[in-house]
Amino acid sequence: MSGISRMAAVVLLAGAAAVAVAQPPAAPPAAQPGTTQGAPARAPRIAVEPTVFDFGKAQQEKTLEKEFTVRNLGNADLVIESVSTTCGCTVAEGYSTVIKPGASTPMRVKLQTRTTFGRLSRSVLIKSNDPSGRPLELKVEATVERPTPAS
C-alpha cells in the first residue's frame, strides 16, 4: 500500500469515528399502552400538618392538646410503624396505623407542663414505610410561666 493510500485510509477511518461520536444516542423505546414503563413506582409518602405547633403561654401542671393531621400523599398504603416522643411528658394517640393513598388520620398530641417553667419544646417521631427512610418529626412548644405567689 502506498503512503498516499495509507493516509487516505487513516483520514477515512478518523472521519467515520468522528461521525459515530457526533451521533446523538438512540432514544429509549416508547412504552407500550397498558404497561408501567416510565410510570412512578408505587410508594407511600407521609406528610403532616402542621409540623410545629406553639401553644404560647401556659401554666404549670396543665395538659395541652393539639390535633395534627397525618396524610398519605403517595399511591400505596402508608404504615405507621412506630411513634416515639422525646419525653414522658408527651403522648401521641388516636391515629390509624394504616393510611390509604390520599387519606389521612388525626393524631392527638398531649403535652404536660408539670412543674417546669420557661421555654418547653418536645418532639414526636413518626417512623413509617415512607421510602425516604427518615422518621417525620412533629414539635410542640410552650412557654410555661412561673406561678404567681398568692398575696
N, C-alpha and C positions, 0 to 999 in steps of 0.2 A: 504494500500500500504506500502510495507516495505521501510526502509531507502535506501536500495540499488536501488530499483525500482524508488524511487523519484529522487535520484541522477542521474540515467541513463536518466530519462525524462528531467531533467534540462540540462544536458550535450547535449542531443539530440536537445532540443529547442535552446540552445545557438549556437550550430553548424549550425542549419538551419538559424538562424538570421544572422550569420556571412557570410554564403554563399549568402544570399539575399543582404546584404550590399555590398559585393565584386563584384556583377554582374554589368557590365557596363550598363548605361542607354540605353534603346532601341533607335535605330536610327529613326529620323522622316520619315514618309512615303515619298517615291520618288514622285516627281511631275509627273503628267500625261502629255503626249505630248499634246501641244496646250494650256496648262494652264499657268498662270503667276506666280505660286508659285515659290518663290526664285528669280524672276526677279526684278531688281531695280524699284522702284516707278517712275512714270513719273513726272519729275520736270525740271524746267529751272535752269541754272547755269550761272551767269554773270561773265564775265572776261573782262578786259580792258588792252590794250597795247598802250603805256606804262602807268604805274600808276603815274609816276612822270616825269616831263619834265622841264629842266632848260634852259631858253633862254640865259643864260650867261649875258654879259654886255649889257645894254640897255640905251637909253637916255630918259629923261623926255618927257612927252606929246606924247608918241608913243603908238600905239596899236599893241601888239604882238599876233600872232595867231598860234595855234598848233592843228592839227587834230589827235584825238585819235580814236581807233577802239574798239567799244563795241561789244563783241561776246557773243553768247549763246552756251555754251558748254553742255547744258542739252539736254533732249529729250522731252521737252514740250515748248510751246511758252513762251518767256520772255517778260514781260510787264514792260516798264519803267513807273513807277507811278508818279514820280516827280524828278526834278533836281533842286538843290539849290546851291548857291555859298556863300562864307563867306564874300563877299564884293561886293558892287555895281560896282566896277571896273572890275569885272569878269563876263563873259557871256558864257553860253554853248548853242549851237544851231545846227540846221541842222541834227538832229538824228530822226530815226523812233522810235515810241513808242512801237511797237510790233516787236519782232525779232524771227523768226522761228528757230527751232533747227538746229544747225550747221551754221547758218547765222550770219551776222554782220551788223553794221551800223556805219557810221562815225559820230563823234561828234566833232564839231569845238569849241574850247575854245579860247576866246579872253581875253587878259589881258591888261588893260590900265594902263600905268605907271603914268600918271597925273603928279603932281608936287612932288611926293615922291622921296626920294633918299636913297641909301643903299640897303640892302637885302629885297626883296619882295617875300612873299610866300602866295599863295591863294589856297583855296580848292574848288572843285566841288563835291557835294554829290549826288549820284545817288541812288534813292530808287526804288526797283523793287520787283517783286513777287518771287525772288530767295528765297528758303526756309530757307536760313541762317538767314534771317530777318534783317541783318545789311546793312546799306547803304554802297555802294562802294565809296571810296574816291580817287579822282584824285588830283594831285597837280601840279601847275605851279609856277615856281620860276624865278626870275631875279635879277640881281644886277644893280640897277638904279644909273647911275653916275651923279654927280653934273655937271651942265653946266659950261663950262669954260668961264670966262668973256672975252668979246671982247676987243682987245687991241686998 
